[in-house]
Amino acid sequence: MQRFFLTRASAVAYLLGMRRATPGGIDNLRVGEADVRLQELETLDRLLLDVRAGRIHEFRLDKPQAMEIVVTD
């Protein structure tokens, strides 16, 4: 697993890029797949808000590759 040190602004920008790259359409998915996709989006949205607000200083992502990000101010 890789470890990155990012400023808060860079961490927010990275998470925004991930959020934009995550497909949001669930129209053609089966029920279980749609639930998983919605849960992933909700988790990413919550992480984005928490990092932006300064409530989280370190987090781990497993997709697209395992990495740990430490937020520096």
Order of alpha helices (4+ residues) and beta strands (2+ residues): beta-alpha-alpha-beta-beta
